[in-house]
Amino acid sequence: MSAGAKECEVLVIGAGPSGAIVTHTLATQGFDVVCLEQGEWVNPSDYPANHPEWELLIQQQWHHDPNVRSLPADYPLEVSDSEMRPVMFNGVGGSTILFGAQWPRLLPSDFRVRSVDGVADDWPLDYEELKPFHDEVDEFIGAAGVDENPAYPEGLAFPMPPHPLGRGGRRAAEAMNRLGWHWWPGTNAIVGYKHKTLEPCGRWGTCEFGCPAGAKASFDLIYMPQALKAGARLQTGARVREVTTDAQGRASGAVWIDREGKEHHQAAKAVVICANGVGTPRLLLMSAAAGHPDGLANSSGLVGRNLMLHPTSSVIGYYEEDLGSWLGPAGELLQSMEFYETRPGNDFVRGAKLVAMPLPGPLNALELQRERGFDAVWGEAFHDLIRGHASGFLWGAVTEDLPSEANRVTLDGALTDSDGLPAAKITYRISEDTRKILRFCNERMQEIHAEMGAAHTVDIPLWIDQPGHLLGTARMGTDPARSVVDANGRAHDVSNLYIADGSIFVTSGAVNPTSTITALALKVARGIVADARKS
């Protein structure tokens, strides 16, 4: 191992959205911050969506599944005992490089599911407590939307105007009006005009494959550049092997491995882990030592447990008319919270967010219709299908995924990454409650497509490798026996160790979580500043 680097004040592990925000917040407050990232800083010109063959590129080297992608920055996942495949991207910006930039917040009831519905647990904070942090992040990145969505309390506003609904979105909105169901223009972390380091949206429609225009708030383009300008130091190609502790049981830094396999130690006065809902428990479990034989910060035994993955389903509709499905954002054109919360008469608790999206790409159109059979897809039909790919329109459902201790991340005993570190083993089963929500939502989405006048539909009951929402494996709470960190992300067991990613969620809600992850990260970072000033 190389001689330890000069001790920094705060070491941040992971340069995804939460790591970028923590690094930026601390650096702008004058802290000496080092951020370790196992991936690289991707050149935006290399994003797959910059190239005509983007639909081929995302099948291998830009695939969202690390087991398929298998880049040097990736670690494998053992998924033989999982009904879903967690997906992620390792690099500066993390999975925001490949996310659709849908930017809804958790609703108030999501923070008190136990009180409202008698299931799961309440959070140790609420919507109003988190709202100022949401508002600040939204302002920083230029989130776009329409103010005062009636699904939320009063006071929800956005700094940027919404993106166009487009032909498909308008048709969907009209159908929802006729059905009498809630809908609202989509909320997206995509700017409509130049904002800081972001450029105006060009409506490419390829948001999930790296924005060619640089309009999407992937955190390699926003927050992290400003963090470095403020004096933070970033080390890429740094795979963290363990968080180290001193004789008093406090975090003392981390051991990391460079691309040549050489080990280094970065000493720190405090450590913040931002490695996502799979990577964070993996690192805590790999950091087991004499003082914490079951893993760091794991006296509760909950590190890695309560994994939530947001099972997602969809119904694709194909129309006689060209709906302009090659136009973005994608992203969400509109969202519906009509079936979000528990309803009398349903045989399940909680619910789902419905989202309407365009369907860019002729190969996507082909892939999603394979189940219709050979004659409907190949031969003469193939040409019609490819020519008509702009007539496709997607309704999707993000379902509530209630926590279960049986759903978990552990260390695999055989599979390792390229440095010999144990792979994350995923054990995950979809609950019967969630399966009922999925079926219910697909029936509703079929109704919407029928109201919209679809010529035919393709029902997808479950996306097994979507949507990349990795939550709950180091949950927050007030009771150290029932949680890993407190409401400020500080580990109950280790006073100078913090976690600031989706692993600290208590429940998953039924919305895309990145907006809430970033608000929590800002809250955690502000708490670190306050703690430092007290000492």
Disulfide bonds with the S-S distance in Angstrom:
none
